[in-house]
Every structure is written in C-alpha cells, then in structure tokens.
Amino acid sequence: MNSISRSRRSRRQQSGGKISATSVTGYEHVVATIAWAFEKLAAKRTYWEKRVKTFLSPMYAAKMVGQ
C-alpha cells in the first residue's frame, strides 16, 4: 500500500467516517442558491409570457410563447 492510500485511510479513521458540519452547511447553501435561481428564472418567464400574451397579437404571441 502506498503512502497516499495510508494517509487517506488515516484521515478517514480520525474523522470517524462522518461528514463535517461545515460541509453539510455548505451543501444546504448550494441547494438553496440553486432553488432560488430556478424560482427567479420561472418568475421572469411567467412575467414575460404574460406581457407577450397581453401586448402582442394572438398569432404572434403564440409563436413567441411556443419557443
């Protein structure tokens, strides 16, 4: 066994094989940020579709929303 494998195994044994609290907090932050970005994009798209349907002719609006 090489020294890299030994050092990885010893680090795992020292931590007890558990995930640290900081990595869990970081993961939750990443997930929350991604969810926020998708909500923001969905809101923009909904707003845009309403504006297109309201102010453009029905035929042109159908083409724009269909894209």
N, C-alpha and C positions, 0 to 999 in steps of 0.2 A: 504494500500500500504506500502510495507516495505521500509527501508531506501536506499537499493541498487537501487530499481527502481526510487526513487526520485532523487538520485544523478545522475543516467544516464540521466534522463529526463532533469535535470537542466543543465548538461553539453551540451546536445544537443541544448537546448534553448540558451545557451551562445554562442555557435559557429554558431548559425543561421541554423543548419542542413546542413552546407556546408562542403565539403571535403577540407582539408587544402592544400596549395600549395606544402608542403613538401611531403605529401603522393602521390600526383599526380606525382611529380618528381621521387619519389621512384618507382612508378608503371611503368613509362616510362623507367626507367633504367632497371628494371627487364625484361620488354618485349624486350628491345634492347639486353640485355645479352642473353636471350633465343634465339632470332633470330640469333645472332652472332654464338652461339654454333651450331645451326642447319646448318647454312651455312658452318661452318668449318667441320662438320661431312659429309655433302654432298660432299664437295670438296675432302675429304680424300677417300670417297667411289668411286668417279669418278676416281681419280688418281689410286686407287688400281685396279679397273676394267680394266682400260686401260693397266696397267702393266701386269695383268693376261692375257688379250687377246693378248698382244704383245709377251710375252716371253714363254708362255706355249702352248702345243699342243692344237688344236681346241677342241678336245673332252674333255680334262681335264679342259680347260678354261671354257667351257660351264657348267661343273659341279660346278666349283668354283664360277662363277658369279651367277648361279642359286640358291645358298644357300643364 
